Amino acid sequence: ATYTPGPLDIAAGTATLTITTDDPDSTGPCGAAADAMTLVINPLPTVSVVGGLNMCAGDTVTISGSGATTYQWSPASGLEDPMAGTTNAYPGTTTAYTLNGTDASGCTGQDTLTITVVALPSAIIQEVNDTLITSQGLVYQWYLNGTLLSGETAYFLATPISGNYTVLITDSNNCQSLSAPYSYSHISIPTLNGHNAFSIYPNPNSGYFNIKLPTEHQYGLTEI
């Protein structure tokens, strides 16, 4: 025979089972016989899990369970220690984890949580005329040669000087991405006025040119 505890027995924590035998045809010399046993019904442990439900790709969150003596997380992938009640999780994609907890009586309960992995924002620097622009985000911070540029918190950086630029982008999920360095070269052309004007002749010409310079200044020629 099979016995399955009902709600009242589970609530009571015990159940008494009695087995009774009798002479099958009531004509034999044996009378009725009976025996009883008391079952202790242990409640299942109430296992509960807590932890970050959202995380940025590449980050680590801590998840933990309570209500039992020993634990087993499933699946084990993306977990620092799947046998620990509290462990670090770093799944590469959105993952549902189930925690099975066993108490001192050998009874097992479980709970489940889902960690949603949010993709990082794109951080790419482009050059448009004399302005550097980057991808769309929520918060921006520009750096020059690794040094924070105070006040430069827009999606663009106008009239930058020469150097290696990076930008840190934060999106609406509070996920951050740092761009690759962008090397910018600022080329300035000096203004020529009446004091340092020069002439080139003949012009047009397909051969050698003559360059006439004022004699009161020193000049250098660069081949381009």
C-alpha positions, 0 to 999 in steps of 0.5 A: 500500500502507498501512503501520501500525506494530506494537508491535515497530516502535513500541518500536524507533523505526524500521522498514525498508520494502522494495519489490521488483518483478519481470517479471510473467511472468518472460519479459522481459529485466528482472530483479527490482528492489528499494528500501528506506526507513527510517521513524522512528517518533516516540512519542506525547507522554504528556500528563497533566493535574492540577487541582482536581476539585471546586470551589464555584460561583463559585470559580476553580481552576487546571488544568495539563498537561504532556508536550507543547510546545503545548496546546489545551483543549476545550471552551474555555468557562469557561477563562481561556486555552484555549491555555495549558498552565496556566490558570484554570478557572471553569465554571458547571456540572460540565464534562469538559475534554480537553487535546490536547498536540502535541510538536515532532515534530507528534505529539499526545496527550491527557488528560481531567479533570472539574471538579465544581461544588458548589452553595453552601449556602443562607444565609437569616436568619429571626426567631423571637420574640427569636431569629435562626435560619439555614439548615442548614450545618456551621460558622456565624459571625454578624456585626453591622453587618459586625463579627464576633461572637466566639463566635457560631458556632451556627445561631441567635443569641438575644436580639440587639440592634438592627442589621444581621445577616449569617451566614457558613455553611460546608458539608461541602464547605467551600463558603461563603455569606454571607447578605443583611443582616437588619435587627433591631430590639430593642424593650424595655419598662421595668418599672413599679414602685411608684415610677413607677406610673400610672393611666388612667381611666375604663377601659373607655372609648370617648373621652378618658382621664385619665392620673394620674402621680406628681408627683416624676418627669418623663415623656414621652408618645408617641402610638402 
